Amino acid sequence: MKFWCLLLLCLSMASCQADECIRTADMPVGLKLDHYRSPTPSCVPNGITLNTAKLQKLLASEKPILIDVWAVYLRVDEGFGSEWLVSEPHESLPNSVWLPNVGYGTLEPPFNQWFKAQLEKLTNKDLAKPLVFYCVADCWMSWNAVQRVRDYGYTRVYWYKEGVDGWKEAGLTLVKTEPVPFKLD
């Protein structure tokens, strides 16, 4: 009987701390600045890590904003504006917004301004609106984006660590998508 009580206590304590992520030695002190496609940690500081089942539950109950951060080259020509150069079709989770490159370790000021403006539009300036960031499995860009957005003041920030790969492996539908145009208002 004592064993079962102790086991139940341990399991309940573990579930209470599932959303807390302690920065470990395998995590950068701040944001990851290079080698974005490499093994990622099990959680992200200041965010809540989701697996596919937890994401599906969140989607059913709260309607979060899904943000794909997959990187793509941005061509900027003075006098001609800017254009994402997508070399092959990209698929995202249904109802996602593709904001490329917002997970780089360093964002140039115009890009940072664009990212903040996109978030304000998507959330209607509601800092408590749930935001889910993802990329592909073992992609640090979504990990970085979660921390950056927390620094912007958003309070309900989630990391879907498995990303497009996990969604596809679960047999769930992906949809072709295009990146949000890079324009500064």
N, C-alpha and C positions, 0 to 999 in steps of 0.2 A: 504494500500500500504506500509506504514511504517513497518507494521508487517512482510510482506513478504520479504522486503529488509533486515530487522534485522535477520529473520530466515535464509535467504540465507547467510548472512555474518557469522552467528554463525556456520552454517554447513560447510562453506568453511574453517573457522579457525580450526574447529575440524578435518577436513580431513588433513590439513597441519601438525597437530601435532600428527597424529595417530601413526607415527613411533617413536616418542619421548616417552621414558618411564622414568618417574621420580621415583626414589627409594622411596618406601613407608615404613611405620612402619612394615607392614606384611612381608617385604622382609628381608632376612639376610643382614648384612653389607657387607659381601663378598659373598662367595659361601655357599650354603646349605650343612651342614656337617652331617646331619642325617635325619631320617624320609623322605626318598626320595619319597615314595608313600603317598603323602598327598596333599591337595588342593594347587594349584599353583596360583600365582598372574595373573592378566590379561595381563601383558607384562613383558619383560625382559630388564633391563638396557643395553645399548650399542648394542642392537640387534633390529631387526624388527620382530614383532609378526605377524604370518600369520594364517588365517583360511583356511579351505579347498578350498574355491573359489579362494582366493588370491594365494594359493600355485599352483592350477591348472593353473592360469594365468601366474605365474612365470615359471612354467614348460614348457608352450607353447612358451614363448618368450625368455627365457634366458638359459635354460638347466643347472640349478644349480646342484651341487652335493648333493645328499640326504644321510644323515648319521643317521642311527639308533643307539642309544646309550644304548639300553636295556641291563641290567646287566646279567651276567652269571658267574658262578664260574670258575676261572682259576686255574688249577692244575699245579704247577711247581715242578718238581722232578729233583734234581741235578743229572746231568749225563744223563738224559732222555729228557730234554727239557720241553716244556710246552704244555698244551692242554686245550682248553675250554671244560668244561663238561656241555653240553647242555642236559638237562633232558627231554625236549619235543620239538617237532618241533616249530620253530619260523617263523612268517610271518612279512614281511616288505612291505613298498610301493615298487612298481616296480622300478627297476634300482637303488636301494639303496645299500649302503655299510654298513655292520654291524660292528661297532667298539665298542664292549662291554666295559662297565665300565669307559669310558672316562668322565662320568659326576659325578663321585664321587667327594665330596668336596675336598679331598686331594688325589693326585696321587703320588705314589712312583716314584723316579727318573727314573728307567728303564721304567715304564709304561708311564710317561710323554714323555720320549724320543721316545717310540714307537708311541705314538699318534702324535707327531710332524712329525715324519718320514712318517706316513700314510697320513697326510694332505699334506705334500710336494709332495708325489707321486700322490695323487689324483688331486691336483691343478697345478702340474708341477711348483711349487714354485711361483704361481701367487697369491699374497695376495689379489687381487681384484676379484678372482673367487667367485661367489655366493655359499655359503654353507648353507644348510638347516638341522638343527638338530631337531630330534624328538625322542620320546619314545612311551609312551602310555599317555592317558589323566591323569592329576594330577601326573606327574612324574617330579621331580626336576632335574633329571639327564640331560635332554636336556637343561633346563634353565641354569644349571651350565656350560655345554659344550659351550653354546653360549658366555658366559662371558670369559671363559678360552681362547677360540679361538680368541676373540677380543684382549685379552692380548698378544697373540702370534703375533699380527699384522695384522690379516685378517680383511678386511674392510667391506665386504658385507656378514654379518652373520644374518641368519634368524632362528626364533624359530617357529616350527609348534606345537603349544601348544596342539592341539587336538590329535596329533600323530596317531598311528595305529588305535585307537578306533574311532577317527573322520573320518578317511578315510573309514573304514569299515561301519560306520553308514551312510555315504553318498552313500553307495552301490557301492563303487569303489573296484577294484581288489587288493588283497594282494597276495604276492608270498612267498613261502618258501625260507628261506635264511640260510646261514651259516656264522658264524663270521670270520673275517679276522684273519688268524693265528697270534699268538703272537710270533714274532721272532725279535730279535735285529740284525741289520746288522752290 
